[in-house]
Every structure is written in C-alpha cells, then in structure tokens.
Amino acid sequence: MTVIGTNIGSLRAANAATSAGEALKSSMERLSTGKRINSAKDDAAGLAIASSMTSQIRGMAQGIRNANDGISLAQTADGALNEMSNILQRMSELATQSASGTYSNDDRENLQAEVTELKKQMLVIADTQFNGEDLFSAAAGGRPVVIQVGASDTDQITLNIGSLDMSAVSGALGAQASPGLTSALQAGDPKIGKTYTVTAEDVAYGALLGGASGTPTAATSAMIGTDVTLRADMTMYQPAADRGVVGGVNISDAAGATQALVDLKQALKDVNTTRASIGAGQNRLQSVVNNLTTNMTNLTDARSRIEDADFSAETTMLAKQQILSQASTAMLAQANQSQQGVLSLLR
C-alpha cells in the first residue's frame, strides 16, 4: 500500500538513530569517567554494592592509619621504658657497690650523688607524653588506649599500658623554692670575702650590697654589673632553687644500699612487665595493619570489577554505536526521500 500520511520507514529509522545516540552517549560517558556505573540507572544493584564497599574501604584505610598511630604510641612508650630500665640497672650497680664493706661513708655519699640525679631523670621519664597525653598513669590498672581499627563500632583494640609507679625508687620532687633574697651572711660563711657581680634582680629585690663595712645598704641601679666583695650582713638575690627529690632509694649507707637492691629488683620487674604488655599490643597492631591492608586490596579489586569500565569492551561498543548512529541517520534520509516516488503517479 502506497501512502504519504505515515512514513513508517522514517519513524523506524528515527527510533534507531535515537537509540544509537543514547548508547553512544553512554559509551562516551563511561570512557571519559572510567566508570561503568555513573548513576543508578546504569546498574542500581551494582551501585548499592559498590557504595557499601567504598564505605568499608575508606574505613579500613583510616583504621590502618589509626593502627599505625597506635604503633607509634607503643614505640614511644617502649623507648621511654627502655631508658628507664637502663637507669634502674645502673642504680642497681651503684647500690651493689655501696653495699660492700670496702667503701667508706664518703664514698657512698659520692655514689648517692649519681643516684639522686638518676632519680630526677626517672621522674622526667615517668611524665612521657604522646600527642599531649600521658602514657603512664599511676592509677591502678594503668591507662588503656582504645584504637579504632575499622568502620564498625566493634573494630577496636585496647592497648594496655600498665601503670608506672616508680615512687618507691625514684621518690618525688620536693616543693619549689620561691626566688628571693638570701639570709644575711654570718661570720664564718665561706661566701664572705668572695667577689659578687650585682644583677638587676638584686636591685629589684632590694639586696643589701652597698654601703660601708658593717652597715650594708640596698643595691642601686648604678651598681648593676659591678663587682662587690661580700661582707657579713649582706644579702643577695637567689633564683628559684632546684627542686630536690624526696624519698626513693638511698645508698649513702650500707643498710640503705642493701634495701635499695630489693626495691630496684622489684622496680625492674615492673618495668619489664609493662614493656611486655606494650610489646604484645604493638605486635597485634602490626598484624591488624597487615590484615587490613590485604582486605582493603581485595575489596578494592572487587569494587573495581563492579563499577569500573572495561575499556576494551567500551571502545568496541563506541565504534559500533558510531557506525549505527551514522547508518540510522543515512537511512532516515533515505526514508524521507522514498515518499518522493508518489509524485510519479500524479503525472
């Protein structure tokens, strides 16, 4: 049947051109983004799975960073305890030396001088921090550190850092002496007759460094930087005194040295126990990092198979759709021309 009201061939060619154009746009989008799934219409189920995997992958990546931070914390704590162990071993060596009857009390005082300085350093180590947080707490049970190693609320590891109460060995810092003037020098003081340089603090605090012998007067600003010979009744500025250590081991006599050996042995045992706990936690965190790295790699591979474009297939599809688009356009032109044959019937 010859009709001109409806050109079925043209309609079919137009539909084919539209379909080829949509497929061509889809191929171009996939090739330009590298993704097979760019919106829910491409693959709704695949998009949901890939989105869930992305959340897991990102959680694992952050978990790895958290675990590595935990390892850094453990290494910091272990390094501090290693030096603490060295100090305890040195103090034990000194106590063993002092406990021997071949040494005099003067010798033991000299040995105690080194022990006192080592005790101060122990107090410094006990205050070791990581990112502003104290690592060692004297509270019973120590300070547990919870490490989040995954996106789930159950993906947690507790790093137990035992308490480090070394007060039986190290003692504690004494009260801070405030800065101020010394007491007036008395006859027989070894400072009398010594040369002293006047400072600005002496003037500010009203130190008695001027005047004639027997009647010292307050230092003046003109005296700053000058030297004076110290006499009886003079006073001078004294900065805040070094905070001494109160308590702890004392090896200045044989009995104290013997007791120190007992205390030091127990302290060294406590340090070793704490280090063992930290080392165990560090090894577990390293295992977590290895496991998460493997899982994240495999999960990323699985997500890639779902949402990434196969460039070999997509370039083949692009070439196909380009040809179909051109062919359908050509056929549409032919279909539109086909109706011209009706004019021959009207002549």
QUIKABEL-V368766 format. One record per residue. N is the residue number from 1. SS is DSSP state (alpha for helix, beta for strand, coil for the rest). Layout:
N|SS, N|SS
This chain:
1|coil, 2|coil, 3|coil, 4|coil, 5|coil, 6|coil, 7|coil, 8|alpha, 9|alpha, 10|alpha, 11|alpha, 12|alpha, 13|alpha, 14|alpha, 15|alpha, 16|alpha, 17|alpha, 18|alpha, 19|alpha, 20|alpha, 21|alpha, 22|alpha, 23|alpha, 24|alpha, 25|alpha, 26|alpha, 27|alpha, 28|alpha, 29|alpha, 30|alpha, 31|alpha, 32|alpha, 33|alpha, 34|coil, 35|beta, 36|coil, 37|coil, 38|coil, 39|coil, 40|coil, 41|coil, 42|coil, 43|coil, 44|alpha, 45|alpha, 46|alpha, 47|alpha, 48|alpha, 49|alpha, 50|alpha, 51|alpha, 52|alpha, 53|alpha, 54|alpha, 55|alpha, 56|alpha, 57|alpha, 58|alpha, 59|alpha, 60|alpha, 61|alpha, 62|alpha, 63|alpha, 64|alpha, 65|alpha, 66|alpha, 67|alpha, 68|alpha, 69|alpha, 70|alpha, 71|alpha, 72|alpha, 73|alpha, 74|alpha, 75|alpha, 76|alpha, 77|alpha, 78|alpha, 79|alpha, 80|alpha, 81|alpha, 82|alpha, 83|alpha, 84|alpha, 85|alpha, 86|alpha, 87|alpha, 88|alpha, 89|alpha, 90|alpha, 91|alpha, 92|alpha, 93|alpha, 94|alpha, 95|alpha, 96|alpha, 97|alpha, 98|alpha, 99|alpha, 100|coil, 101|coil, 102|coil, 103|coil, 104|coil, 105|alpha, 106|alpha, 107|alpha, 108|alpha, 109|alpha, 110|alpha, 111|alpha, 112|alpha, 113|alpha, 114|alpha, 115|alpha, 116|alpha, 117|alpha, 118|alpha, 119|alpha, 120|alpha, 121|alpha, 122|alpha, 123|alpha, 124|alpha, 125|alpha, 126|alpha, 127|coil, 128|coil, 129|beta, 130|beta, 131|coil, 132|coil, 133|beta, 134|beta, 135|coil, 136|coil, 137|coil, 138|coil, 139|coil, 140|coil, 141|coil, 142|coil, 143|beta, 144|beta, 145|beta, 146|beta, 147|beta, 148|beta, 149|coil, 150|coil, 151|coil, 152|coil, 153|coil, 154|coil, 155|coil, 156|beta, 157|beta, 158|beta, 159|beta, 160|beta, 161|beta, 162|coil, 163|coil, 164|coil, 165|coil, 166|coil, 167|alpha, 168|alpha, 169|alpha, 170|alpha, 171|coil, 172|beta, 173|beta, 174|coil, 175|coil, 176|coil, 177|coil, 178|coil, 179|coil, 180|beta, 181|beta, 182|coil, 183|coil, 184|coil, 185|coil, 186|coil, 187|coil, 188|coil, 189|coil, 190|coil, 191|coil, 192|coil, 193|coil, 194|coil, 195|beta, 196|beta, 197|beta, 198|coil, 199|coil, 200|alpha, 201|alpha, 202|alpha, 203|alpha, 204|alpha, 205|alpha, 206|coil, 207|coil, 208|beta, 209|beta, 210|beta, 211|coil, 212|coil, 213|coil, 214|coil, 215|coil, 216|coil, 217|beta, 218|beta, 219|coil, 220|coil, 221|alpha, 222|alpha, 223|alpha, 224|coil, 225|coil, 226|coil, 227|beta, 228|beta, 229|beta, 230|coil, 231|coil, 232|coil, 233|coil, 234|coil, 235|coil, 236|coil, 237|beta, 238|beta, 239|coil, 240|coil, 241|coil, 242|coil, 243|coil, 244|coil, 245|beta, 246|beta, 247|coil, 248|coil, 249|coil, 250|coil, 251|coil, 252|coil, 253|coil, 254|alpha, 255|alpha, 256|alpha, 257|alpha, 258|alpha, 259|alpha, 260|alpha, 261|alpha, 262|alpha, 263|alpha, 264|alpha, 265|alpha, 266|alpha, 267|alpha, 268|alpha, 269|alpha, 270|alpha, 271|alpha, 272|alpha, 273|alpha, 274|alpha, 275|alpha, 276|alpha, 277|alpha, 278|alpha, 279|alpha, 280|alpha, 281|alpha, 282|alpha, 283|alpha, 284|alpha, 285|alpha, 286|alpha, 287|alpha, 288|alpha, 289|alpha, 290|alpha, 291|alpha, 292|alpha, 293|alpha, 294|alpha, 295|alpha, 296|alpha, 297|alpha, 298|alpha, 299|alpha, 300|alpha, 301|alpha, 302|alpha, 303|alpha, 304|alpha, 305|alpha, 306|alpha, 307|alpha, 308|beta, 309|coil, 310|coil, 311|alpha, 312|alpha, 313|alpha, 314|alpha, 315|alpha, 316|alpha, 317|alpha, 318|alpha, 319|alpha, 320|alpha, 321|alpha, 322|alpha, 323|alpha, 324|alpha, 325|alpha, 326|alpha, 327|alpha, 328|alpha, 329|alpha, 330|alpha, 331|alpha, 332|alpha, 333|alpha, 334|alpha, 335|alpha, 336|alpha, 337|alpha, 338|alpha, 339|alpha, 340|alpha, 341|alpha, 342|alpha, 343|alpha, 344|alpha, 345|alpha, 346|alpha, 347|coil
